[in-house]
Amino acid sequence: MTTPADEAAPTSPAGVARAPRPSRTPRQAPTDLTLTFTDEASLRARSEALAEPEWLLADRLEALARFESLPMESNRLYTTYIDLRTATLGDVVPYPTPASGPAPGGEPAAGLPDGADGFIELREDGVAALALSAAARAAGVVLETLGATGRRDPALLRAQIEGGSLLPDDDRLAGLTRAFWNQGVLLQVPDGVRLERPIVIRWALGAPDRALVTRTLVSLGEDAGLSLVEELEASDVGAAAGSVRGAGQAFFAGTAEVSLGRGANLSVASLQDFPGNVVAFQHRFARIGQAASVHWALAQLGTRLIRSRVDNRLEGDNSAVEQVEIVFGGGDQVFDLTSYTRHIGRNTTGNLLSKGALQDAARTYMKGLITIDRSAVGTDSFLGEFGMNLSKEARSVAIPSLEIDQPDCRRAAHSSSVGPIDESQLFYLETRGIPPDEARKFIVLGFLEPVVARVPLAEAQDRLRELLEEKWAAGRRSAVA
C-alpha cells in the first residue's frame, strides 16, 4: 500500500528516496520595503489606542492609500537606482509612546546650547530637552512637539498637517511618513521676527528593531529670519548597537516641511551621523514665497542606508534657493540623494550642488531635476553633481536633468562628473612637501568644505569637521587592514 507521503517523496533514477529540497528564501528585489507594520489594521489599531480624532485617522488612511498604490520611484529617469536590499526591517515595530506627548519620565529639562536661541532634543521616542531664550519667547516664537500643539490648539494642528501639508503627493515614502508619524516638532516664527542665533533640533536614536517616524513643520512669516541646525546622531543604545555587527536594524523616517512668507529667509544646516544599524528616509520640502530664500546645507555621514529627497518650490517672484548636500561614505553604506526644484515665479534663482566622497565599497546615487514652468520668466538655475571615488570598489552615479517650458531664462544649466582624486592637485600638494596621504586628506576635506562653512553654529561646525576627520581616519584603517 502506498501512502500519499510515499507518492510525494522524490526518488533517484535507482528508485532510492531523496530528501526534499529545502525551500529557498525569496530574494529581495531592490525596491522591496520589508516593513511589516504598514497595513490598515495596524494603523487603525494605533489610532484607536491613542484616541485620535476622526480627521487625523482619515488623513492617515488617505496617506496609506497613496503608499500602497505608488511606485517606489515616480521619476522614470531614476527607477533603476532605488536599492533597498540592505534594509532588513521585518522585525522593526514603531514605538508605543503616544504621538501626543513626550515619553514617560517627567517634564523635559531646560537648557540652551551656547550660541542658540532655542533647543529641542528627542532621544528615541522621548523629549529630553526643550528650551527657548527669553528673546525668542518674547518675540512669539513657538517651538514644541506636535503632541503639545494638539493639546494647546487642536485646530492649529489640523490646519498644519491635514491633507499632507507640504509633503509631495507623488512619493510613496512620503505617504509612509504621513500615515505613520508618531512624533513631531512645530517651529513658527511670526512676521518681522529675525532671530540672531539659531534654533537647534536634535534627534538621537538607533535602538534595534524600533521605528521612529517624525514630522518637523517650520513656518516663517513675512520678513522673518531664522537659522536652523538639525543634528541627527546616535542615542546611547544606538551607539552600542551600531558598533555590533549583525545588530538589529533601526528605522527613521523624518520630514522638514517649510513654508516661507514674503521676504522671509531660512538657513538650514543638517548633520546626519546616525549609527550603522539605522535605515533612514528623509523628506525636505520648501514652499518659497515672494522675495524669500532658503539655504540648505546638508551633510550625510552615517546610517546603513539613507534615502534623502529635497523639494524646492519657488512660487514667489524673486525667490531663491541655495542647496549643498555632501556625502562621506565608507564600508558598504548606500546614499540615495534626490533633488527636485520647480521654478514658478518670475526672476527666481536656484543653485544646487551635490558632492559625494566614497571609501571602501560605499555607493551613492545623486539625482536631480530642475523644472522651469512657463510662468518662470527670467529664471537663473544651476544643478551640479560630483562624485569622488577613493577606492576601486566605490561607486557613484550622477543624473542631473532639466525640464524647461520657458525659453526666456537667464541661465538653465547642469553639470556632473565622477572620478578619483585629481592627480594634478595631488602632485601640486606633494611638490610643496606634503606627504601623499595628508595631501589626499586635504583634497577630500576641501571637496566637502562647502557644507561645513555654511553651518551657523560654531559648536556644530567644529563637530562636523571632527566627524569628517574621523571618517577619513576610519577609511585609512580599513584600507590598511
Phi, psi and omega per residue, in radians:
M1 nan 2.355 -3.118
T2 -1.865 2.242 3.127
T3 -1.532 2.814 3.055
P4 -0.988 -0.611 3.133
A5 -1.155 -0.681 3.110
D6 -1.121 -0.670 -3.136
E7 -1.145 -0.572 -3.064
A8 -1.429 -0.343 -3.053
A9 -1.232 2.247 3.103
P10 -1.214 2.622 3.124
T11 -2.238 2.720 3.047
S12 -1.445 2.950 3.085
P13 -0.973 -0.481 3.140
A14 -1.425 -0.017 3.122
G15 1.540 0.115 3.136
V16 -1.505 2.262 -3.113
A17 -1.144 2.422 3.110
R18 -1.944 2.646 3.082
A19 -1.181 2.443 3.112
P20 -1.088 2.574 3.127
R21 -1.197 2.395 3.093
P22 -1.145 2.511 3.120
S23 -1.203 2.468 -3.123
R24 -1.575 2.489 3.045
T25 -1.234 2.221 -3.121
P26 -0.991 2.384 3.135
R27 -1.276 2.351 -3.115
Q28 -1.365 2.231 3.090
A29 -1.361 2.779 -3.107
P30 -1.030 -0.467 -3.094
T31 -1.763 0.077 -3.138
D32 -1.250 2.263 3.060
L33 -1.935 2.020 -2.925
T34 -1.576 0.191 3.104
L35 -1.064 2.478 -3.081
T36 -1.918 -0.148 -3.077
F37 -1.677 0.102 -3.012
T38 -1.641 0.943 3.114
D39 -2.199 2.870 -3.043
E40 -1.143 -0.668 -3.119
A41 -1.097 -0.757 3.125
S42 -1.131 -0.709 -3.138
L43 -1.111 -0.825 -3.130
R44 -1.111 -0.702 -3.135
A45 -1.107 -0.744 3.140
R46 -1.168 -0.756 -3.137
S47 -1.091 -0.687 3.110
E48 -1.163 -0.709 3.138
A49 -1.105 -0.541 -3.137
L50 -1.578 -0.019 -3.121
A51 0.952 0.791 -3.124
E52 -1.288 2.627 3.108
P53 -1.150 2.786 -3.069
E54 -1.088 -0.642 -3.108
W55 -1.116 -0.603 -3.137
L56 -1.255 -0.713 3.061
L57 -1.064 -0.747 3.129
A58 -1.084 -0.679 3.114
D59 -1.141 -0.735 3.118
R60 -1.113 -0.752 -3.113
L61 -1.144 -0.655 3.078
E62 -1.089 -0.743 3.117
A63 -1.154 -0.677 3.113
L64 -1.070 -0.682 3.115
A65 -1.080 -0.687 3.077
R66 -1.141 -0.765 3.139
F67 -1.009 -0.730 -3.089
E68 -1.314 -0.412 -3.030
S69 -1.755 -0.399 -3.043
L70 -1.478 2.631 2.988
P71 -1.273 2.867 -3.137
M72 -1.128 -0.567 3.104
E73 -2.348 2.109 -3.073
S74 -1.455 -0.368 -3.134
N75 -1.541 2.108 -3.063
R76 -1.153 -0.376 3.093
L77 -1.135 -0.499 -2.917
Y78 -1.931 -0.061 -2.956
T79 -0.923 -0.813 -3.042
T80 -1.276 -0.077 -3.078
Y81 -1.759 0.075 2.975
I82 -1.402 2.227 -3.127
D83 -2.494 1.767 -3.095
L84 -1.865 0.325 -3.016
R85 -1.175 -0.375 3.100
T86 -1.509 -0.030 3.106
A87 -1.616 1.839 3.096
T88 -1.954 1.605 -2.930
L89 -1.995 0.335 -3.082
G90 -1.099 -0.459 -3.116
D91 -1.669 0.017 -3.055
V92 -1.393 2.355 3.082
V93 -2.274 2.594 3.119
P94 -1.186 2.701 3.020
Y95 -1.099 2.487 3.130
P96 -1.399 -0.163 -3.102
T97 -1.041 2.267 3.124
P98 -1.019 2.503 3.095
A99 -1.220 -0.179 -3.062
S100 -1.457 -0.033 -3.102
G101 -2.912 3.012 3.134
P102 -1.249 2.915 3.121
A103 -1.169 2.763 3.099
P104 -1.004 2.652 3.116
G105 2.297 0.211 3.069
G106 1.664 -3.120 -3.125
E107 -1.261 2.554 3.116
P108 -1.105 2.547 -3.115
A109 -1.450 2.434 3.123
A110 -1.479 2.677 3.114
G111 2.801 2.069 -3.086
L112 -1.701 2.360 2.974
P113 -1.115 2.675 3.097
D114 -1.005 2.306 3.063
G115 1.442 0.206 -3.121
A116 -2.043 2.625 3.073
D117 -1.738 -0.180 3.119
G118 -2.829 2.675 -3.066
F119 -2.710 2.277 2.968
I120 -2.367 2.284 -3.140
E121 -2.136 2.201 3.120
L122 -2.082 2.019 -3.107
R123 -1.862 2.070 -2.953
E124 0.913 -2.025 -3.098
D125 -1.848 0.161 -3.069
G126 -2.011 2.681 3.106
V127 -1.542 2.005 -3.087
A128 -1.629 -0.478 -3.122
A129 -2.715 2.563 3.114
L130 -2.739 2.103 -3.088
A131 -2.717 2.589 3.017
L132 -2.271 2.514 3.066
S133 -1.197 2.804 3.115
A134 -1.058 -0.661 3.141
A135 -1.132 -0.727 -3.141
A136 -1.173 -0.727 3.111
R137 -1.105 -0.748 -3.124
A138 -1.125 -0.524 -3.129
A139 -1.425 -0.084 3.109
G140 1.551 0.281 3.095
V141 -1.208 2.399 3.123
V142 -1.972 2.215 3.031
L143 -2.409 1.959 -3.069
E144 -2.804 2.919 3.036
T145 -1.303 2.761 3.085
L146 -1.154 -0.498 3.047
G147 -1.083 -0.736 3.096
A148 -1.151 -0.640 3.085
T149 -1.086 -0.748 3.141
G150 -1.094 -0.608 3.098
R151 -1.313 -0.673 -3.078
R152 -1.354 -0.722 -3.031
D153 -2.636 1.434 -3.108
P154 -0.979 -0.607 -3.133
A155 -1.156 -0.646 3.115
L156 -1.148 -0.766 3.115
L157 -1.036 -0.753 -3.139
R158 -1.109 -0.749 3.138
A159 -1.122 -0.550 -3.090
Q160 -1.332 -0.605 -2.981
I161 -2.078 -0.288 -3.093
E162 -1.148 2.404 3.138
G163 1.448 0.172 3.095
G164 1.604 -0.066 -3.132
S165 0.870 -2.070 -3.058
L166 -1.831 0.155 -3.124
L167 -1.267 2.501 3.108
P168 -1.125 2.413 -3.103
D169 -1.583 0.042 3.134
D170 -1.896 0.223 -3.049
D171 -2.022 2.138 -3.081
R172 -1.103 -0.738 -3.094
L173 -1.261 -0.482 2.999
A174 -1.150 -0.646 3.055
G175 -1.102 -0.647 3.074
L176 -1.049 -0.827 -3.119
T177 -1.121 -0.773 -3.127
R178 -1.107 -0.618 -3.092
A179 -1.342 -0.626 -2.928
F180 -2.095 0.281 -3.118
W181 -1.034 2.436 -3.132
N182 -2.269 0.158 3.038
Q183 -2.798 2.755 -3.135
G184 -3.001 2.922 -3.098
V185 -2.345 2.425 3.033
L186 -2.008 2.244 3.086
L187 -2.273 2.067 -3.129
Q188 -2.225 2.374 3.096
V189 -2.142 2.114 -3.069
P190 -1.203 2.956 3.087
D191 -0.929 2.368 3.009
G192 1.329 -0.016 -3.114
V193 -1.596 2.195 3.103
R194 -2.203 1.890 -3.129
L195 -1.365 2.363 -3.131
E196 -1.340 -0.509 -3.069
R197 -2.061 2.707 -3.024
P198 -1.309 2.813 2.909
I199 -1.689 2.381 -3.123
V200 -1.977 2.207 3.028
I201 -2.048 2.127 -3.075
R202 -2.105 2.235 3.039
W203 -1.979 2.203 3.128
A204 -2.200 2.169 -3.065
L205 -2.770 -3.020 3.135
G206 2.363 0.109 3.106
A207 -1.075 2.234 -3.096
P208 -1.019 2.482 3.038
D209 1.124 0.452 3.081
R210 -2.115 2.577 3.124
A211 -2.093 2.299 3.030
L212 -2.127 2.034 -3.084
V213 -2.034 2.063 -2.913
T214 -2.265 2.768 3.013
R215 -2.354 2.326 3.062
T216 -2.049 2.068 -3.090
L217 -1.891 2.120 -3.081
V218 -2.165 2.186 3.084
S219 -2.336 2.325 3.102
L220 -2.060 2.280 3.104
G221 -1.303 -3.062 -3.127
E222 -1.088 2.344 3.105
D223 1.034 0.411 3.079
A224 -1.526 2.771 3.140
G225 -2.494 2.448 -3.061
L226 -2.753 2.481 2.913
S227 -1.941 2.318 -3.083
L228 -2.168 2.246 3.065
V229 -1.955 2.141 3.112
E230 -1.937 2.160 3.136
E231 -2.025 2.160 3.130
L232 -2.090 1.965 -2.958
E233 -2.489 3.092 3.133
A234 -1.386 2.387 2.897
S235 -1.340 3.062 3.134
D236 -1.042 -0.803 3.141
V237 -1.236 -0.565 3.110
G238 -1.186 -0.690 3.106
A239 -1.095 -0.706 3.121
A240 -1.152 -0.745 -3.122
A241 -1.207 -0.646 -3.102
G242 -1.159 -0.370 -3.135
S243 -1.589 -0.038 -3.115
V244 -1.862 2.060 3.125
R245 -1.151 2.273 -3.140
G246 1.550 0.060 3.095
A247 -1.119 2.654 3.131
G248 -1.030 2.533 -3.124
Q249 -1.384 2.661 3.020
A250 -1.983 2.691 -3.074
F251 -2.170 2.305 3.074
F252 -2.282 2.256 2.980
A253 -2.208 2.181 -3.061
G254 -2.446 2.575 3.102
T255 -2.120 2.790 2.869
A256 -2.329 1.862 -3.055
E257 -1.881 1.893 -2.907
V258 -1.986 2.326 3.047
S259 -2.220 2.171 -3.079
L260 -2.042 2.165 3.074
G261 -1.330 3.122 -3.095
R262 -1.014 2.224 3.076
G263 1.312 0.139 -3.128
A264 -1.402 2.687 3.130
N265 -2.340 2.224 3.134
L266 -2.271 2.299 3.017
S267 -2.061 2.203 -3.121
V268 -2.102 2.190 3.020
A269 -2.059 2.159 -3.096
S270 -2.124 2.238 -3.141
L271 -2.047 1.851 -3.097
Q272 -1.811 1.969 3.109
D273 -2.394 0.888 3.086
F274 -1.113 2.724 3.103
P275 -1.176 2.931 -2.988
G276 -1.284 -0.053 3.085
N277 -1.719 0.130 -3.066
V278 -1.686 2.377 2.918
V279 -1.894 2.227 -3.001
A280 -2.257 2.411 2.992
F281 -2.112 2.176 -3.125
Q282 -2.142 2.435 3.015
H283 -2.223 2.331 3.025
R284 -2.267 2.225 -3.085
F285 -2.347 2.216 -3.132
A286 -2.151 2.195 2.986
R287 -1.787 2.007 -2.917
I288 -1.930 2.067 -3.079
G289 -1.473 -3.019 -3.056
Q290 -1.022 2.250 3.094
A291 1.005 0.324 3.096
A292 -1.642 2.857 -3.138
S293 -2.589 2.610 3.060
V294 -2.311 2.449 3.134
H295 -2.169 2.031 3.106
W296 -1.786 2.274 3.002
A297 -2.276 1.806 -2.939
L298 -2.088 2.186 3.138
A299 -2.028 2.175 -3.127
Q300 -1.999 1.940 -3.093
L301 -2.113 -0.714 -2.994
G302 -1.719 -2.858 3.123
T303 1.430 2.838 2.953
R304 -1.367 -0.797 3.133
L305 -2.589 2.390 3.062
I306 -2.368 2.407 3.015
R307 -2.089 2.009 -3.085
S308 -2.019 2.253 3.072
R309 -2.227 2.297 3.105
V310 -2.130 2.213 3.073
D311 -2.028 2.188 3.062
N312 -2.056 2.176 -3.110
R313 -2.065 1.800 -3.084
L314 -1.556 1.526 -3.037
E315 -1.506 -0.609 -3.050
G316 -1.554 2.626 3.037
D317 -1.066 2.500 3.108
N318 1.095 0.380 3.075
S319 -1.463 2.845 -3.033
A320 -2.616 2.656 3.023
V321 -2.415 2.399 2.973
E322 -2.180 2.225 -3.060
Q323 -2.382 2.199 3.047
V324 -2.251 2.180 3.105
E325 -2.254 2.232 -3.130
I326 -2.094 2.678 3.062
V327 -2.241 2.379 2.929
F328 -2.265 1.797 -3.003
G329 -1.961 2.745 3.091
G330 -2.653 3.098 -3.105
G331 1.046 -2.321 3.088
D332 -2.003 0.567 3.124
Q333 -1.095 2.635 3.088
V334 -2.195 2.231 3.128
F335 -2.136 2.128 -3.139
D336 -2.048 1.839 -3.062
L337 -1.948 2.185 3.129
T338 -2.253 2.418 -3.117
S339 -2.353 2.264 3.053
Y340 -2.142 2.194 3.083
T341 -2.224 2.169 -3.106
R342 -2.048 2.132 3.113
H343 -1.670 2.095 -3.119
I344 -2.064 -0.790 3.135
G345 -1.305 3.002 3.125
R346 -1.484 2.558 3.074
N347 0.972 0.753 3.095
T348 -1.575 2.745 -3.070
T349 -2.298 2.372 3.077
G350 -2.430 2.229 3.039
N351 -2.236 1.998 -3.025
L352 -2.251 2.324 -3.047
L353 -2.444 2.250 3.041
S354 -2.127 2.357 3.136
K355 -2.374 2.404 3.097
G356 -2.325 2.281 3.029
A357 -2.043 2.148 -2.970
L358 -2.174 2.305 3.029
Q359 -1.915 2.949 3.040
D360 0.962 -2.244 -3.115
A361 -1.968 0.511 -3.141
A362 -1.201 2.721 3.130
R363 -2.312 2.550 3.037
T364 -2.451 2.474 3.043
Y365 -2.106 2.069 3.131
M366 -1.975 2.021 -3.013
K367 -2.296 2.299 -3.101
G368 -2.516 2.561 3.085
L369 -2.390 2.157 2.997
I370 -1.807 2.176 3.102
T371 -1.991 2.205 3.129
I372 -1.986 1.880 -3.120
D373 -1.234 2.854 3.125
R374 -1.042 -0.520 -3.118
S375 -1.328 -0.210 -2.967
A376 -1.561 1.161 3.091
V377 -1.224 2.413 3.050
G378 1.372 0.405 -3.120
T379 -1.204 2.483 2.995
D380 -2.197 1.931 -3.023
S381 -2.496 2.406 3.126
F382 -2.434 2.441 3.104
L383 -2.291 2.127 3.121
G384 -2.184 2.408 3.139
E385 -2.379 2.138 -3.002
F386 -2.399 2.238 3.126
G387 -2.024 2.448 3.085
M388 -2.134 1.937 -3.135
N389 -1.632 2.107 -3.059
L390 -1.738 0.052 3.062
S391 -2.572 2.886 3.140
K392 -1.250 -0.382 -3.103
E393 -1.538 -0.305 -3.123
A394 -1.198 2.606 -3.131
R395 -2.387 2.292 3.072
S396 -2.217 2.456 3.052
V397 -2.208 2.296 3.121
A398 -2.208 2.164 -3.118
I399 -2.326 1.417 3.022
P400 -1.464 2.561 -3.105
S401 -2.623 2.737 -3.128
L402 -2.245 2.534 3.016
E403 -2.344 1.883 -2.942
I404 -2.056 2.129 3.102
D405 -2.032 0.160 3.140
Q406 -2.409 1.882 -3.080
P407 -1.265 -0.314 -3.096
D408 -1.474 1.348 -3.121
C409 -2.078 2.542 2.978
R410 -1.219 -0.696 3.101
R411 -2.833 2.451 3.003
A412 -2.535 1.796 -2.975
A413 -2.530 2.722 3.011
H414 -2.506 2.809 -3.111
S415 -2.680 2.619 3.106
S416 -2.742 2.702 3.023
S417 -2.811 2.629 3.073
V418 -2.419 2.295 3.131
G419 -3.136 -3.111 3.118
P420 -1.401 -3.073 3.066
I421 -1.042 2.409 3.107
D422 -1.132 2.053 -3.085
E423 -1.126 -0.520 3.126
S424 -1.180 -0.651 3.069
Q425 -1.145 -0.747 3.138
L426 -1.093 -0.750 3.128
F427 -1.085 -0.744 -3.128
Y428 -1.025 -0.824 -3.114
L429 -1.179 -0.667 3.140
E430 -1.151 -0.606 3.101
T431 -1.185 -0.274 3.070
R432 -1.619 0.209 3.061
G433 1.517 0.204 -3.134
I434 -1.571 2.227 3.125
P435 -1.009 2.620 -3.055
P436 -0.953 -0.766 -3.097
D437 -1.194 -0.680 3.079
E438 -1.135 -0.676 3.122
A439 -1.091 -0.738 3.098
R440 -1.078 -0.743 3.126
K441 -1.079 -0.765 3.134
F442 -1.047 -0.724 -3.118
I443 -1.153 -0.783 -3.106
V444 -1.161 -0.836 -3.120
L445 -1.177 -0.575 3.046
G446 -1.168 -0.626 3.080
F447 -1.036 -0.599 -3.086
L448 -1.676 -0.059 -3.043
E449 -1.057 -0.501 -3.096
P450 -0.928 -0.585 3.094
V451 -1.360 -0.742 -3.100
V452 -0.985 -0.769 -3.078
A453 -1.168 -0.317 -3.082
R454 -1.692 0.023 3.115
V455 -1.332 2.133 -2.990
P456 -1.390 -0.251 -3.086
L457 -1.834 2.131 -3.049
A458 -1.002 -0.724 -3.133
E459 -1.084 -0.757 3.135
A460 -1.204 -0.627 3.107
Q461 -1.111 -0.774 3.094
D462 -1.101 -0.693 3.140
R463 -1.103 -0.721 3.136
L464 -1.114 -0.728 3.097
R465 -1.097 -0.678 3.088
E466 -1.100 -0.737 3.140
L467 -1.112 -0.707 3.108
L468 -1.130 -0.700 3.085
E469 -1.090 -0.780 -3.140
E470 -1.100 -0.683 3.136
K471 -1.125 -0.731 3.111
W472 -1.097 -0.810 -3.125
A473 -1.080 -0.696 3.124
A474 -1.122 -0.666 3.108
G475 -1.159 -0.651 3.110
R476 -1.160 -0.710 3.121
R477 -1.118 -0.692 3.122
S478 -1.129 -0.690 -3.140
A479 -1.146 -0.650 3.132
V480 -1.205 -0.721 3.134
A481 -1.147 nan nan
